[in-house]
Amino acid sequence: MLVEAVEFMLTPGPRWARDAGLLYQMVAFRARFRRNRVAWQDHIDRCHEFIMKAATSGPSNNRAIVFGSGLLIEVPIDYLARTFKEVVLVDAVHGLPERWRLRHYSNIKRIEADITGLIEKTTTEPLNARFGGQQFDLAISANILSQLPLFANKSTIKSMEYQSDSELARAIISSHIAGIRSIASTTCLITDIERISVDGLNQIDRSDLLHGVTLPPPTEIWRWDLAPRPELSNDYDVYSRVGAWLNIGDA
Ligand SMILES: C[S@@+](CC[C@H](N)C(=O)[O-])C[C@H]1O[C@@H](n2cnc3c(N)ncnc32)[C@H](O)[C@@H]1O
């Protein structure tokens, strides 16, 4: 707890990210990773392998952009830095250990930005316009799609007249997919799709993390043992089904 409190106090980041709970979420995610490192390893390996495949699938390797670089757990950053002339990492918050880890890379740029545009600036401007119309060879969405709706600003929901939180979530999800497609010639989307709680062999809960948005069949799918007991409960384990798409079509 003390480690997390110190990290929360010392990590630099924009006010909007702190206010929206994104800094708190980053600190909590790191603590959860520390506790469940072994259970997460297969998921992490699958993410790295998929991203490395995507990185070699396009015609050129000049510029890559990673949305949701976070703690650089799921992102093979050393490989990307070696493979691309420039790598841009976008997240609401970049932690102190990640800043330290990246200090020697002159070809990695960190950007603190609200990927939805709905927290920081409350804008519906498309993703590529918000990044100055820049184009990339590869855009990676690194396990953030299901997270993006969680931090959307409630006042924005009102002003944009969405009927429900789910409707807003669906709009954010579809817009993010259109956004990565507009910004790069090759796209690599990794996201958790469903969260499932199991007590032994019995499934006791299942939630659709994409709020009913139907995506094309994933290129690959795997299980992420997110919270084996006793992480969330002594009585059940929680896992996510994760999908990975190379060059996804419209959602
Ligand atoms: C599950 S974590 C991703 C972990 C990361 N891929 C890694 O390898 O460590 C989700 C990330 O999405 C980021 N995020 C969520 N909503 C965001 C938003 N609106 N703008 C920018 N980043 C956001 C969080 O800060 C967090 O780092």
The ligand as an ORCA input file, in Angstrom:
! r2SCAN-3c Opt
* xyz 0 1
  C      -4.947     -2.434    -19.416
  S      -3.980     -1.001    -19.435
  C      -2.924     -1.328    -20.820
  C      -1.651     -1.952    -20.385
  C      -0.529     -1.778    -21.373
  N      -0.891     -2.203    -22.692
  C       0.734     -2.475    -20.891
  O       1.372     -3.168    -21.688
  O       1.109     -2.284    -19.731
  C      -5.036      0.216    -20.140
  C      -4.337      1.511    -20.445
  O      -5.255      2.367    -21.091
  C      -4.963      3.683    -20.683
  N      -6.160      4.488    -20.967
  C      -7.448      4.202    -20.637
  N      -8.262      5.178    -21.106
  C      -7.461      6.091    -21.723
  C      -7.704      7.313    -22.396
  N      -8.930      7.805    -22.528
  N      -6.653      7.982    -22.916
  C      -5.394      7.489    -22.792
  N      -5.095      6.332    -22.175
  C      -6.122      5.640    -21.638
  C      -4.609      3.558    -19.224
  O      -3.849      4.650    -18.760
  C      -3.832      2.242    -19.208
  O      -2.450      2.457    -19.329
*
